[in-house]
Amino acid sequence: MAISEVLTMATNAFTPRIKIEHVISFSDSVFAFAITLMALSINIPDLTPNLTQTQLIQKLIYMCPQFEIYLISFFVI
């Protein structure tokens, strides 16, 4: 066996067989899972059926910090 054949076999033995597309798909799914968990952590307040528009706006303003944290985390990830 020639030295070039041995070197070719050695090179092929250590060549990774993972395609870059698979790594990209895996990382996309990990990010999607993390973002889903973040969205599930937003607490929705109890709303009464006879809620006025002003009360709804007040509840949404009260939730602003949660939305801000979600958006910051979304852009960090």
C-alpha positions in Angstrom: 0.0 0.0 0.0 1.4 3.4 -1.0 1.8 6.3 1.4 -0.7 8.4 -0.6 -3.4 5.7 -0.1 -2.7 5.5 3.6 -3.0 9.3 3.9 -6.2 9.3 1.9 -7.7 6.6 4.1 -6.6 8.5 7.2 -8.1 11.8 5.9 -11.4 10.1 5.1 -11.5 8.5 8.6 -11.4 11.9 10.3 -13.6 13.8 7.9 -16.9 14.7 9.6 -20.0 13.2 8.0 -22.4 15.8 9.4 -23.8 18.1 6.8 -24.0 21.8 7.5 -27.7 21.8 6.6 -28.4 19.4 9.5 -26.5 21.6 11.9 -28.5 24.7 10.7 -31.8 22.9 11.0 -30.9 21.7 14.5 -29.9 25.2 15.7 -33.2 26.6 14.2 -35.2 24.1 16.1 -33.4 24.9 19.4 -34.1 28.6 18.9 -37.7 28.0 18.1 -38.1 25.8 21.2 -36.4 28.5 23.4 -38.7 31.3 22.0 -41.8 29.1 22.5 -40.8 28.6 26.2 -40.3 32.3 26.5 -43.8 33.0 25.1 -45.3 30.5 27.4 -43.9 32.3 30.4 -46.0 35.5 29.7 -48.7 35.6 32.3 -52.1 36.5 31.0 -54.2 38.4 33.6 -57.7 37.5 34.5 -60.1 39.6 32.4 -63.7 40.1 33.4 -66.4 39.8 30.6 -67.6 43.4 31.2 -64.2 45.0 30.7 -64.2 48.6 29.4 -61.6 49.8 26.9 -59.8 51.9 29.5 -59.5 49.0 31.9 -58.2 46.8 29.1 -55.6 49.5 28.2 -54.6 49.7 31.9 -54.1 45.9 32.0 -52.0 46.0 28.8 -49.9 48.8 30.2 -49.4 46.7 33.4 -48.1 43.9 31.2 -45.6 46.1 29.3 -42.5 44.9 31.3 -43.3 41.3 30.4 -43.5 42.2 26.7 -40.3 44.2 27.0 -38.4 41.3 28.6 -39.8 38.9 25.9 -38.7 41.2 23.1 -35.2 41.8 24.6 -34.8 38.0 25.0 -36.0 37.4 21.5 -33.4 39.7 20.0 -30.6 38.3 22.2 -31.3 34.8 21.1 
